[in-house]
Structures are given as C-alpha cells and as structure tokens.
Amino acid sequence: MDIVDLILLACTVADPSACHEYRMTVQSSGSLQTCAMQAEPYLAQWAEEHPGYRVTRWRCVWPEQEQEKM
C-alpha cells in the first residue's frame, strides 16, 4: 500500500461558484489512476461530513510531487 494525496474540488451548495480544494491522505495500491477510480468511498464520507458542499472533481497525486510544486 502506498500513501497518496486525494485532492478534491468542492463547491458550496449555496454558491456553486465558491469552490475550494481540499486534501486528504489515503492508502492506495497501484497507480494514481487506480486511486482516482477507487476514491468514491472517501469522497462519499467527506461529502457526508460536509453537507453544505458538493464535490465536483478529484485527483490523486504522490505526496512528494505536490511538495515539489510549492
């Protein structure tokens, strides 16, 4: 199992133009594409915990790749 950052874009239900990126660290086996395809349970849990938001997009990245961008 690898540690992967799942980055999701969520917009408020009240104002769909008000969107923000949120990050969660998850375990995944395989490629980043596999992570993205298997992300639905994590996204569903996040959405349940944040009822005022709607998840519009998501992607997976290796943690060290995101740190290089900063």
PQR file of N, CA, C, O and H, with PARSE charges and radii, in Angstrom:
ATOM      1  N   MET A   1       0.841  -1.184   0.000 -0.4000 1.5000
ATOM      2  CA  MET A   1       0.000   0.000   0.000 -0.0000 2.0000
ATOM      3  C   MET A   1       0.884   1.245   0.000  0.5500 1.7000
ATOM      4  O   MET A   1       1.883   1.320   0.715 -0.5500 1.4000
ATOM      5  N   ASP A   2       0.496   2.204  -0.810 -0.4000 1.5000
ATOM      6  CA  ASP A   2       1.187   3.481  -0.889 -0.0000 2.0000
ATOM      7  C   ASP A   2       0.315   4.572  -0.288  0.5500 1.7000
ATOM      8  O   ASP A   2      -0.912   4.475  -0.281 -0.5500 1.4000
ATOM      9  H   ASP A   2      -0.316   2.143  -1.391  0.4000 1.0000
ATOM     10  N   ILE A   3       0.968   5.607   0.214 -0.4000 1.5000
ATOM     11  CA  ILE A   3       0.257   6.784   0.702 -0.0000 2.0000
ATOM     12  C   ILE A   3       0.109   7.742  -0.474  0.5500 1.7000
ATOM     13  O   ILE A   3       1.081   8.046  -1.165 -0.5500 1.4000
ATOM     14  H   ILE A   3       1.965   5.686   0.208  0.4000 1.0000
ATOM     15  N   VAL A   4      -1.107   8.210  -0.691 -0.4000 1.5000
ATOM     16  CA  VAL A   4      -1.429   9.084  -1.813 -0.0000 2.0000
ATOM     17  C   VAL A   4      -2.256  10.250  -1.286  0.5500 1.7000
ATOM     18  O   VAL A   4      -3.037  10.089  -0.348 -0.5500 1.4000
ATOM     19  H   VAL A   4      -1.896   7.962  -0.130  0.4000 1.0000
ATOM     20  N   ASP A   5      -2.087  11.409  -1.884 -0.4000 1.5000
ATOM     21  CA  ASP A   5      -2.934  12.554  -1.554 -0.0000 2.0000
ATOM     22  C   ASP A   5      -4.103  12.587  -2.525  0.5500 1.7000
ATOM     23  O   ASP A   5      -3.919  12.627  -3.742 -0.5500 1.4000
ATOM     24  H   ASP A   5      -1.453  11.540  -2.646  0.4000 1.0000
ATOM     25  N   LEU A   6      -5.292  12.569  -1.976 -0.4000 1.5000
ATOM     26  CA  LEU A   6      -6.513  12.718  -2.759 -0.0000 2.0000
ATOM     27  C   LEU A   6      -6.926  14.175  -2.636  0.5500 1.7000
ATOM     28  O   LEU A   6      -7.243  14.649  -1.545 -0.5500 1.4000
ATOM     29  H   LEU A   6      -5.441  12.536  -0.988  0.4000 1.0000
ATOM     30  N   ILE A   7      -6.921  14.878  -3.752 -0.4000 1.5000
ATOM     31  CA  ILE A   7      -7.263  16.296  -3.768 -0.0000 2.0000
ATOM     32  C   ILE A   7      -8.623  16.435  -4.428  0.5500 1.7000
ATOM     33  O   ILE A   7      -8.825  16.008  -5.565 -0.5500 1.4000
ATOM     34  H   ILE A   7      -6.664  14.493  -4.638  0.4000 1.0000
ATOM     35  N   LEU A   8      -9.547  17.034  -3.705 -0.4000 1.5000
ATOM     36  CA  LEU A   8     -10.882  17.197  -4.264 -0.0000 2.0000
ATOM     37  C   LEU A   8     -11.233  18.670  -4.361  0.5500 1.7000
ATOM     38  O   LEU A   8     -10.791  19.488  -3.554 -0.5500 1.4000
ATOM     39  H   LEU A   8      -9.383  17.381  -2.782  0.4000 1.0000
ATOM     40  N   LEU A   9     -12.020  18.985  -5.346 -0.4000 1.5000
ATOM     41  CA  LEU A   9     -12.556  20.334  -5.516 -0.0000 2.0000
ATOM     42  C   LEU A   9     -14.014  20.269  -5.117  0.5500 1.7000
ATOM     43  O   LEU A   9     -14.793  19.499  -5.679 -0.5500 1.4000
ATOM     44  H   LEU A   9     -12.379  18.321  -6.002  0.4000 1.0000
ATOM     45  N   ALA A  10     -14.379  21.091  -4.133 -0.4000 1.5000
ATOM     46  CA  ALA A  10     -15.762  21.106  -3.652 -0.0000 2.0000
ATOM     47  C   ALA A  10     -16.292  22.538  -3.694  0.5500 1.7000
ATOM     48  O   ALA A  10     -15.592  23.495  -3.366 -0.5500 1.4000
ATOM     49  H   ALA A  10     -13.747  21.716  -3.676  0.4000 1.0000
ATOM     50  N   CYS A  11     -17.541  22.648  -4.106 -0.4000 1.5000
ATOM     51  CA  CYS A  11     -18.195  23.952  -4.203 -0.0000 2.0000
ATOM     52  C   CYS A  11     -19.358  23.990  -3.209  0.5500 1.7000
ATOM     53  O   CYS A  11     -19.992  22.973  -2.928 -0.5500 1.4000
ATOM     54  H   CYS A  11     -18.111  21.870  -4.373  0.4000 1.0000
ATOM     55  N   THR A  12     -19.615  25.175  -2.692 -0.4000 1.5000
ATOM     56  CA  THR A  12     -20.734  25.284  -1.768 -0.0000 2.0000
ATOM     57  C   THR A  12     -22.048  25.114  -2.526  0.5500 1.7000
ATOM     58  O   THR A  12     -22.175  25.510  -3.685 -0.5500 1.4000
ATOM     59  H   THR A  12     -19.100  26.001  -2.920  0.4000 1.0000
ATOM     60  N   VAL A  13     -23.015  24.517  -1.844 -0.4000 1.5000
ATOM     61  CA  VAL A  13     -24.328  24.311  -2.446 -0.0000 2.0000
ATOM     62  C   VAL A  13     -25.005  25.659  -2.645  0.5500 1.7000
ATOM     63  O   VAL A  13     -25.685  25.872  -3.649 -0.5500 1.4000
ATOM     64  H   VAL A  13     -22.911  24.196  -0.902  0.4000 1.0000
ATOM     65  N   ALA A  14     -24.822  26.572  -1.693 -0.4000 1.5000
ATOM     66  CA  ALA A  14     -25.466  27.883  -1.754 -0.0000 2.0000
ATOM     67  C   ALA A  14     -24.908  28.745  -2.879  0.5500 1.7000
ATOM     68  O   ALA A  14     -25.642  29.531  -3.477 -0.5500 1.4000
ATOM     69  H   ALA A  14     -24.270  26.399  -0.878  0.4000 1.0000
ATOM     70  N   ASP A  15     -23.621  28.606  -3.173 -0.4000 1.5000
ATOM     71  CA  ASP A  15     -22.980  29.406  -4.222 -0.0000 2.0000
ATOM     72  C   ASP A  15     -22.020  28.506  -5.000  0.5500 1.7000
ATOM     73  O   ASP A  15     -20.850  28.395  -4.635 -0.5500 1.4000
ATOM     74  H   ASP A  15     -23.024  27.967  -2.687  0.4000 1.0000
ATOM     75  N   PRO A  16     -22.498  27.863  -6.067 -0.5600 1.5000
ATOM     76  CA  PRO A  16     -21.674  26.913  -6.816  0.2800 2.0000
ATOM     77  C   PRO A  16     -20.388  27.507  -7.405  0.5500 1.7000
ATOM     78  O   PRO A  16     -19.513  26.758  -7.840 -0.5500 1.4000
ATOM     79  N   SER A  17     -20.260  28.813  -7.426 -0.4000 1.5000
ATOM     80  CA  SER A  17     -19.025  29.412  -7.926 -0.0000 2.0000
ATOM     81  C   SER A  17     -17.961  29.540  -6.829  0.5500 1.7000
ATOM     82  O   SER A  17     -16.812  29.878  -7.112 -0.5500 1.4000
ATOM     83  H   SER A  17     -20.970  29.422  -7.072  0.4000 1.0000
ATOM     84  N   ALA A  18     -18.346  29.270  -5.587 -0.4000 1.5000
ATOM     85  CA  ALA A  18     -17.414  29.329  -4.460 -0.0000 2.0000
ATOM     86  C   ALA A  18     -16.832  27.931  -4.228  0.5500 1.7000
ATOM     87  O   ALA A  18     -17.405  27.115  -3.505 -0.5500 1.4000
ATOM     88  H   ALA A  18     -19.280  28.996  -5.357  0.4000 1.0000
ATOM     89  N   CYS A  19     -15.682  27.677  -4.858 -0.4000 1.5000
ATOM     90  CA  CYS A  19     -15.063  26.353  -4.805 -0.0000 2.0000
ATOM     91  C   CYS A  19     -13.694  26.425  -4.140  0.5500 1.7000
ATOM     92  O   CYS A  19     -12.993  27.433  -4.226 -0.5500 1.4000
ATOM     93  H   CYS A  19     -15.217  28.340  -5.445  0.4000 1.0000
ATOM     94  N   HIS A  20     -13.334  25.335  -3.476 -0.4000 1.5000
ATOM     95  CA  HIS A  20     -12.045  25.247  -2.805 -0.0000 2.0000
ATOM     96  C   HIS A  20     -11.500  23.831  -2.954  0.5500 1.7000
ATOM     97  O   HIS A  20     -12.259  22.869  -3.069 -0.5500 1.4000
ATOM     98  H   HIS A  20     -13.904  24.516  -3.406  0.4000 1.0000
ATOM     99  N   GLU A  21     -10.173  23.719  -2.949 -0.4000 1.5000
ATOM    100  CA  GLU A  21      -9.538  22.410  -2.960 -0.0000 2.0000
ATOM    101  C   GLU A  21      -9.345  21.936  -1.528  0.5500 1.7000
ATOM    102  O   GLU A  21      -8.974  22.713  -0.647 -0.5500 1.4000
ATOM    103  H   GLU A  21      -9.557  24.501  -2.855  0.4000 1.0000
ATOM    104  N   TYR A  22      -9.597  20.673  -1.311 -0.4000 1.5000
ATOM    105  CA  TYR A  22      -9.377  20.028  -0.022 -0.0000 2.0000
ATOM    106  C   TYR A  22      -8.517  18.802  -0.268  0.5500 1.7000
ATOM    107  O   TYR A  22      -8.592  18.187  -1.332 -0.5500 1.4000
ATOM    108  H   TYR A  22      -9.899  20.042  -2.026  0.4000 1.0000
ATOM    109  N   ARG A  23      -7.704  18.446   0.712 -0.4000 1.5000
ATOM    110  CA  ARG A  23      -6.758  17.349   0.556 -0.0000 2.0000
ATOM    111  C   ARG A  23      -6.946  16.344   1.682  0.5500 1.7000
ATOM    112  O   ARG A  23      -7.138  16.712   2.841 -0.5500 1.4000
ATOM    113  H   ARG A  23      -7.643  18.945   1.576  0.4000 1.0000
ATOM    114  N   MET A  24      -6.886  15.081   1.320 -0.4000 1.5000
ATOM    115  CA  MET A  24      -6.866  14.031   2.330 -0.0000 2.0000
ATOM    116  C   MET A  24      -5.840  12.987   1.917  0.5500 1.7000
ATOM    117  O   MET A  24      -5.635  12.735   0.729 -0.5500 1.4000
ATOM    118  H   MET A  24      -6.730  14.783   0.379  0.4000 1.0000
ATOM    119  N   THR A  25      -5.211  12.397   2.891 -0.4000 1.5000
ATOM    120  CA  THR A  25      -4.214  11.371   2.647 -0.0000 2.0000
ATOM    121  C   THR A  25      -4.895  10.016   2.769  0.5500 1.7000
ATOM    122  O   THR A  25      -5.566   9.732   3.761 -0.5500 1.4000
ATOM    123  H   THR A  25      -5.377  12.602   3.856  0.4000 1.0000
ATOM    124  N   VAL A  26      -4.713   9.185   1.751 -0.4000 1.5000
ATOM    125  CA  VAL A  26      -5.350   7.868   1.724 -0.0000 2.0000
ATOM    126  C   VAL A  26      -4.322   6.814   1.354  0.5500 1.7000
ATOM    127  O   VAL A  26      -3.243   7.135   0.855 -0.5500 1.4000
ATOM    128  H   VAL A  26      -4.168   9.415   0.945  0.4000 1.0000
ATOM    129  N   GLN A  27      -4.656   5.565   1.599 -0.4000 1.5000
ATOM    130  CA  GLN A  27      -3.813   4.456   1.168 -0.0000 2.0000
ATOM    131  C   GLN A  27      -4.374   3.913  -0.127  0.5500 1.7000
ATOM    132  O   GLN A  27      -5.586   3.779  -0.297 -0.5500 1.4000
ATOM    133  H   GLN A  27      -5.531   5.304   2.005  0.4000 1.0000
ATOM    134  N   SER A  28      -3.460   3.603  -1.042 -0.4000 1.5000
ATOM    135  CA  SER A  28      -3.883   3.091  -2.333 -0.0000 2.0000
ATOM    136  C   SER A  28      -2.868   2.065  -2.813  0.5500 1.7000
ATOM    137  O   SER A  28      -1.676   2.167  -2.522 -0.5500 1.4000
ATOM    138  H   SER A  28      -2.476   3.713  -0.904  0.4000 1.0000
ATOM    139  N   SER A  29      -3.344   1.099  -3.534 -0.4000 1.5000
ATOM    140  CA  SER A  29      -2.431   0.149  -4.163 -0.0000 2.0000
ATOM    141  C   SER A  29      -2.551   0.334  -5.665  0.5500 1.7000
ATOM    142  O   SER A  29      -3.644   0.265  -6.228 -0.5500 1.4000
ATOM    143  H   SER A  29      -4.312   1.016  -3.771  0.4000 1.0000
ATOM    144  N   GLY A  30      -1.439   0.564  -6.292 -0.4000 1.5000
ATOM    145  CA  GLY A  30      -1.468   0.720  -7.740 -0.0000 2.0000
ATOM    146  C   GLY A  30      -1.138   2.131  -8.169  0.5500 1.7000
ATOM    147  O   GLY A  30      -0.433   2.866  -7.478 -0.5500 1.4000
ATOM    148  H   GLY A  30      -0.552   0.619  -5.834  0.4000 1.0000
ATOM    149  N   SER A  31      -1.659   2.489  -9.317 -0.4000 1.5000
ATOM    150  CA  SER A  31      -1.334   3.765  -9.943 -0.0000 2.0000
ATOM    151  C   SER A  31      -2.220   4.888  -9.423  0.5500 1.7000
ATOM    152  O   SER A  31      -3.161   4.658  -8.663 -0.5500 1.4000
ATOM    153  H   SER A  31      -2.232   1.892  -9.879  0.4000 1.0000
ATOM    154  N   LEU A  32      -1.905   6.092  -9.843 -0.4000 1.5000
ATOM    155  CA  LEU A  32      -2.741   7.244  -9.487 -0.0000 2.0000
ATOM    156  C   LEU A  32      -4.121   7.132 -10.120  0.5500 1.7000
ATOM    157  O   LEU A  32      -5.113   7.566  -9.537 -0.5500 1.4000
ATOM    158  H   LEU A  32      -1.141   6.279 -10.460  0.4000 1.0000
ATOM    159  N   GLN A  33      -4.184   6.547 -11.316 -0.4000 1.5000
ATOM    160  CA  GLN A  33      -5.484   6.343 -11.961 -0.0000 2.0000
ATOM    161  C   GLN A  33      -6.343   5.382 -11.145  0.5500 1.7000
ATOM    162  O   GLN A  33      -7.549   5.588 -11.005 -0.5500 1.4000
ATOM    163  H   GLN A  33      -3.377   6.194 -11.790  0.4000 1.0000
ATOM    164  N   THR A  34      -5.726   4.339 -10.610 -0.4000 1.5000
ATOM    165  CA  THR A  34      -6.448   3.393  -9.764 -0.0000 2.0000
ATOM    166  C   THR A  34      -6.968   4.104  -8.527  0.5500 1.7000
ATOM    167  O   THR A  34      -8.111   3.901  -8.117 -0.5500 1.4000
ATOM    168  H   THR A  34      -4.747   4.172 -10.724  0.4000 1.0000
ATOM    169  N   CYS A  35      -6.129   4.933  -7.939 -0.4000 1.5000
ATOM    170  CA  CYS A  35      -6.542   5.714  -6.764 -0.0000 2.0000
ATOM    171  C   CYS A  35      -7.774   6.549  -7.099  0.5500 1.7000
ATOM    172  O   CYS A  35      -8.746   6.547  -6.344 -0.5500 1.4000
ATOM    173  H   CYS A  35      -5.201   5.098  -8.272  0.4000 1.0000
ATOM    174  N   ALA A  36      -7.742   7.256  -8.212 -0.4000 1.5000
ATOM    175  CA  ALA A  36      -8.853   8.127  -8.598 -0.0000 2.0000
ATOM    176  C   ALA A  36     -10.141   7.330  -8.813  0.5500 1.7000
ATOM    177  O   ALA A  36     -11.231   7.787  -8.471 -0.5500 1.4000
ATOM    178  H   ALA A  36      -6.952   7.258  -8.826  0.4000 1.0000
ATOM    179  N   MET A  37      -9.996   6.128  -9.388 -0.4000 1.5000
ATOM    180  CA  MET A  37     -11.180   5.303  -9.629 -0.0000 2.0000
ATOM    181  C   MET A  37     -11.726   4.709  -8.337  0.5500 1.7000
ATOM    182  O   MET A  37     -12.924   4.441  -8.243 -0.5500 1.4000
ATOM    183  H   MET A  37      -9.110   5.757  -9.666  0.4000 1.0000
ATOM    184  N   GLN A  38     -10.874   4.499  -7.344 -0.4000 1.5000
ATOM    185  CA  GLN A  38     -11.294   3.898  -6.082 -0.0000 2.0000
ATOM    186  C   GLN A  38     -11.587   4.947  -5.010  0.5500 1.7000
ATOM    187  O   GLN A  38     -11.773   4.596  -3.844 -0.5500 1.4000
ATOM    188  H   GLN A  38      -9.901   4.716  -7.421  0.4000 1.0000
ATOM    189  N   ALA A  39     -11.628   6.206  -5.379 -0.4000 1.5000
ATOM    190  CA  ALA A  39     -11.779   7.297  -4.416 -0.0000 2.0000
ATOM    191  C   ALA A  39     -13.203   7.502  -3.927  0.5500 1.7000
ATOM    192  O   ALA A  39     -13.409   8.197  -2.933 -0.5500 1.4000
ATOM    193  H   ALA A  39     -11.477   6.491  -6.325  0.4000 1.0000
ATOM    194  N   GLU A  40     -14.174   6.928  -4.583 -0.4000 1.5000
ATOM    195  CA  GLU A  40     -15.567   7.226  -4.260 -0.0000 2.0000
ATOM    196  C   GLU A  40     -15.944   7.032  -2.795  0.5500 1.7000
ATOM    197  O   GLU A  40     -16.658   7.878  -2.256 -0.5500 1.4000
ATOM    198  H   GLU A  40     -14.006   6.364  -5.391  0.4000 1.0000
ATOM    199  N   PRO A  41     -15.508   5.969  -2.117 -0.5600 1.5000
ATOM    200  CA  PRO A  41     -15.869   5.853  -0.694  0.2800 2.0000
ATOM    201  C   PRO A  41     -15.314   7.002   0.154  0.5500 1.7000
ATOM    202  O   PRO A  41     -15.990   7.477   1.067 -0.5500 1.4000
ATOM    203  N   TYR A  42     -14.095   7.448  -0.139 -0.4000 1.5000
ATOM    204  CA  TYR A  42     -13.505   8.578   0.588 -0.0000 2.0000
ATOM    205  C   TYR A  42     -14.282   9.859   0.298  0.5500 1.7000
ATOM    206  O   TYR A  42     -14.536  10.658   1.200 -0.5500 1.4000
ATOM    207  H   TYR A  42     -13.546   7.063  -0.880  0.4000 1.0000
ATOM    208  N   LEU A  43     -14.656  10.047  -0.964 -0.4000 1.5000
ATOM    209  CA  LEU A  43     -15.413  11.238  -1.352 -0.0000 2.0000
ATOM    210  C   LEU A  43     -16.798  11.232  -0.715  0.5500 1.7000
ATOM    211  O   LEU A  43     -17.289  12.272  -0.277 -0.5500 1.4000
ATOM    212  H   LEU A  43     -14.450   9.398  -1.696  0.4000 1.0000
ATOM    213  N   ALA A  44     -17.421  10.067  -0.666 -0.4000 1.5000
ATOM    214  CA  ALA A  44     -18.749   9.956  -0.058 -0.0000 2.0000
ATOM    215  C   ALA A  44     -18.683  10.286   1.430  0.5500 1.7000
ATOM    216  O   ALA A  44     -19.563  10.968   1.957 -0.5500 1.4000
ATOM    217  H   ALA A  44     -17.022   9.223  -1.022  0.4000 1.0000
ATOM    218  N   GLN A  45     -17.655   9.809   2.100 -0.4000 1.5000
ATOM    219  CA  GLN A  45     -17.506  10.109   3.526 -0.0000 2.0000
ATOM    220  C   GLN A  45     -17.279  11.601   3.733  0.5500 1.7000
ATOM    221  O   GLN A  45     -17.866  12.201   4.634 -0.5500 1.4000
ATOM    222  H   GLN A  45     -16.940   9.255   1.673  0.4000 1.0000
ATOM    223  N   TRP A  46     -16.424  12.205   2.897 -0.4000 1.5000
ATOM    224  CA  TRP A  46     -16.153  13.634   3.013 -0.0000 2.0000
ATOM    225  C   TRP A  46     -17.440  14.423   2.784  0.5500 1.7000
ATOM    226  O   TRP A  46     -17.744  15.350   3.535 -0.5500 1.4000
ATOM    227  H   TRP A  46     -15.947  11.718   2.165  0.4000 1.0000
ATOM    228  N   ALA A  47     -18.192  14.060   1.752 -0.4000 1.5000
ATOM    229  CA  ALA A  47     -19.439  14.767   1.433 -0.0000 2.0000
ATOM    230  C   ALA A  47     -20.457  14.637   2.574  0.5500 1.7000
ATOM    231  O   ALA A  47     -21.192  15.580   2.868 -0.5500 1.4000
ATOM    232  H   ALA A  47     -17.944  13.307   1.142  0.4000 1.0000
ATOM    233  N   GLU A  48     -20.492  13.478   3.202 -0.4000 1.5000
ATOM    234  CA  GLU A  48     -21.413  13.280   4.327 -0.0000 2.0000
ATOM    235  C   GLU A  48     -21.027  14.176   5.508  0.5500 1.7000
ATOM    236  O   GLU A  48     -21.894  14.678   6.224 -0.5500 1.4000
ATOM    237  H   GLU A  48     -19.894  12.712   2.963  0.4000 1.0000
ATOM    238  N   GLU A  49     -19.731  14.370   5.701 -0.4000 1.5000
ATOM    239  CA  GLU A  49     -19.250  15.204   6.800 -0.0000 2.0000
ATOM    240  C   GLU A  49     -19.332  16.703   6.488  0.5500 1.7000
ATOM    241  O   GLU A  49     -19.213  17.533   7.389 -0.5500 1.4000
ATOM    242  H   GLU A  49     -19.027  13.962   5.120  0.4000 1.0000
ATOM    243  N   HIS A  50     -19.534  17.046   5.219 -0.4000 1.5000
ATOM    244  CA  HIS A  50     -19.599  18.448   4.774 -0.0000 2.0000
ATOM    245  C   HIS A  50     -20.858  18.640   3.915  0.5500 1.7000
ATOM    246  O   HIS A  50     -20.755  18.812   2.701 -0.5500 1.4000
ATOM    247  H   HIS A  50     -19.630  16.372   4.486  0.4000 1.0000
ATOM    248  N   PRO A  51     -22.032  18.612   4.533 -0.5600 1.5000
ATOM    249  CA  PRO A  51     -23.281  18.641   3.758  0.2800 2.0000
ATOM    250  C   PRO A  51     -23.516  19.926   2.967  0.5500 1.7000
ATOM    251  O   PRO A  51     -24.345  19.928   2.057 -0.5500 1.4000
ATOM    252  N   GLY A  52     -22.836  20.988   3.272 -0.4000 1.5000
ATOM    253  CA  GLY A  52     -23.034  22.239   2.536 -0.0000 2.0000
ATOM    254  C   GLY A  52     -22.194  22.335   1.269  0.5500 1.7000
ATOM    255  O   GLY A  52     -22.181  23.371   0.604 -0.5500 1.4000
ATOM    256  H   GLY A  52     -22.162  20.987   4.011  0.4000 1.0000
ATOM    257  N   TYR A  53     -21.483  21.238   0.930 -0.4000 1.5000
ATOM    258  CA  TYR A  53     -20.595  21.238  -0.241 -0.0000 2.0000
ATOM    259  C   TYR A  53     -20.949  20.112  -1.193  0.5500 1.7000
ATOM    260  O   TYR A  53     -21.544  19.104  -0.811 -0.5500 1.4000
ATOM    261  H   TYR A  53     -21.493  20.397   1.469  0.4000 1.0000
ATOM    262  N   ARG A  54     -20.566  20.314  -2.436 -0.4000 1.5000
ATOM    263  CA  ARG A  54     -20.731  19.287  -3.466 -0.0000 2.0000
ATOM    264  C   ARG A  54     -19.377  19.074  -4.122  0.5500 1.7000
ATOM    265  O   ARG A  54     -18.764  20.030  -4.596 -0.5500 1.4000
ATOM    266  H   ARG A  54     -20.083  21.133  -2.746  0.4000 1.0000
ATOM    267  N   VAL A  55     -18.905  17.839  -4.156 -0.4000 1.5000
ATOM    268  CA  VAL A  55     -17.617  17.506  -4.776 -0.0000 2.0000
ATOM    269  C   VAL A  55     -17.805  17.538  -6.289  0.5500 1.7000
ATOM    270  O   VAL A  55     -18.687  16.871  -6.829 -0.5500 1.4000
ATOM    271  H   VAL A  55     -19.403  17.062  -3.771  0.4000 1.0000
ATOM    272  N   THR A  56     -16.963  18.326  -6.969 -0.4000 1.5000
ATOM    273  CA  THR A  56     -17.094  18.446  -8.418 -0.0000 2.0000
ATOM    274  C   THR A  56     -15.978  17.729  -9.192  0.5500 1.7000
ATOM    275  O   THR A  56     -16.197  17.253 -10.305 -0.5500 1.4000
ATOM    276  H   THR A  56     -16.246  18.868  -6.530  0.4000 1.0000
ATOM    277  N   ARG A  57     -14.794  17.657  -8.599 -0.4000 1.5000
ATOM    278  CA  ARG A  57     -13.660  16.988  -9.247 -0.0000 2.0000
ATOM    279  C   ARG A  57     -12.740  16.423  -8.186  0.5500 1.7000
ATOM    280  O   ARG A  57     -12.778  16.835  -7.027 -0.5500 1.4000
ATOM    281  H   ARG A  57     -14.616  18.044  -7.694  0.4000 1.0000
ATOM    282  N   TRP A  58     -11.912  15.474  -8.594 -0.4000 1.5000
ATOM    283  CA  TRP A  58     -10.885  14.959  -7.704 -0.0000 2.0000
ATOM    284  C   TRP A  58      -9.751  14.377  -8.525  0.5500 1.7000
ATOM    285  O   TRP A  58      -9.904  14.036  -9.698 -0.5500 1.4000
ATOM    286  H   TRP A  58     -11.881  15.139  -9.536  0.4000 1.0000
ATOM    287  N   ARG A  59      -8.596  14.277  -7.856 -0.4000 1.5000
ATOM    288  CA  ARG A  59      -7.414  13.689  -8.478 -0.0000 2.0000
ATOM    289  C   ARG A  59      -6.513  13.152  -7.374  0.5500 1.7000
ATOM    290  O   ARG A  59      -6.619  13.546  -6.212 -0.5500 1.4000
ATOM    291  H   ARG A  59      -8.472  14.554  -6.903  0.4000 1.0000
ATOM    292  N   CYS A  60      -5.643  12.261  -7.757 -0.4000 1.5000
ATOM    293  CA  CYS A  60      -4.683  11.690  -6.823 -0.0000 2.0000
ATOM    294  C   CYS A  60      -3.282  12.099  -7.247  0.5500 1.7000
ATOM    295  O   CYS A  60      -2.977  12.160  -8.438 -0.5500 1.4000
ATOM    296  H   CYS A  60      -5.558  11.941  -8.701  0.4000 1.0000
ATOM    297  N   VAL A  61      -2.445  12.373  -6.279 -0.4000 1.5000
ATOM    298  CA  VAL A  61      -1.055  12.727  -6.544 -0.0000 2.0000
ATOM    299  C   VAL A  61      -0.177  12.049  -5.500  0.5500 1.7000
ATOM    300  O   VAL A  61      -0.617  11.770  -4.385 -0.5500 1.4000
ATOM    301  H   VAL A  61      -2.693  12.323  -5.311  0.4000 1.0000
ATOM    302  N   TRP A  62       1.067  11.789  -5.879 -0.4000 1.5000
ATOM    303  CA  TRP A  62       2.040  11.318  -4.908 -0.0000 2.0000
ATOM    304  C   TRP A  62       2.414  12.518  -4.043  0.5500 1.7000
ATOM    305  O   TRP A  62       2.643  13.602  -4.579 -0.5500 1.4000
ATOM    306  H   TRP A  62       1.425  12.015  -6.785  0.4000 1.0000
ATOM    307  N   PRO A  63       2.482  12.360  -2.747 -0.5600 1.5000
ATOM    308  CA  PRO A  63       2.764  13.499  -1.848  0.2800 2.0000
ATOM    309  C   PRO A  63       4.023  14.273  -2.223  0.5500 1.7000
ATOM    310  O   PRO A  63       4.022  15.502  -2.149 -0.5500 1.4000
ATOM    311  N   GLU A  64       5.089  13.597  -2.621 -0.4000 1.5000
ATOM    312  CA  GLU A  64       6.323  14.303  -2.953 -0.0000 2.0000
ATOM    313  C   GLU A  64       6.185  15.152  -4.214  0.5500 1.7000
ATOM    314  O   GLU A  64       6.901  16.143  -4.355 -0.5500 1.4000
ATOM    315  H   GLU A  64       5.089  12.599  -2.682  0.4000 1.0000
ATOM    316  N   GLN A  65       5.298  14.801  -5.126 -0.4000 1.5000
ATOM    317  CA  GLN A  65       5.087  15.608  -6.330 -0.0000 2.0000
ATOM    318  C   GLN A  65       4.449  16.944  -5.985  0.5500 1.7000
ATOM    319  O   GLN A  65       4.821  17.968  -6.559 -0.5500 1.4000
ATOM    320  H   GLN A  65       4.716  13.995  -5.012  0.4000 1.0000
ATOM    321  N   GLU A  66       3.509  16.956  -5.072 -0.4000 1.5000
ATOM    322  CA  GLU A  66       2.857  18.206  -4.669 -0.0000 2.0000
ATOM    323  C   GLU A  66       3.826  19.109  -3.918  0.5500 1.7000
ATOM    324  O   GLU A  66       3.778  20.329  -4.073 -0.5500 1.4000
ATOM    325  H   GLU A  66       3.207  16.125  -4.605  0.4000 1.0000
ATOM    326  N   GLN A  67       4.705  18.529  -3.107 -0.4000 1.5000
ATOM    327  CA  GLN A  67       5.664  19.333  -2.344 -0.0000 2.0000
ATOM    328  C   GLN A  67       6.650  20.020  -3.274  0.5500 1.7000
ATOM    329  O   GLN A  67       7.112  21.122  -2.980 -0.5500 1.4000
ATOM    330  H   GLN A  67       4.744  17.537  -2.981  0.4000 1.0000
ATOM    331  N   GLU A  68       6.980  19.380  -4.403 -0.4000 1.5000
ATOM    332  CA  GLU A  68       7.915  19.986  -5.354 -0.0000 2.0000
ATOM    333  C   GLU A  68       7.324  21.234  -5.989  0.5500 1.7000
ATOM    334  O   GLU A  68       8.072  22.140  -6.356 -0.5500 1.4000
ATOM    335  H   GLU A  68       6.605  18.484  -4.642  0.4000 1.0000
ATOM    336  N   LYS A  69       5.997  21.312  -6.131 -0.4000 1.5000
ATOM    337  CA  LYS A  69       5.352  22.454  -6.756 -0.0000 2.0000
ATOM    338  C   LYS A  69       5.390  23.684  -5.856  0.5500 1.7000
ATOM    339  O   LYS A  69       5.310  24.811  -6.344 -0.5500 1.4000
ATOM    340  H   LYS A  69       5.389  20.576  -5.833  0.4000 1.0000
ATOM    341  N   MET A  70       5.510  23.477  -4.546 -0.4000 1.5000
ATOM    342  CA  MET A  70       5.452  24.598  -3.598 -0.0000 2.0000
ATOM    343  C   MET A  70       6.757  25.342  -3.551  0.5500 1.7000
ATOM    344  O   MET A  70       6.887  26.314  -2.807 -0.5500 1.4000
ATOM    345  H   MET A  70       5.575  22.562  -4.149  0.4000 1.0000
TER
END
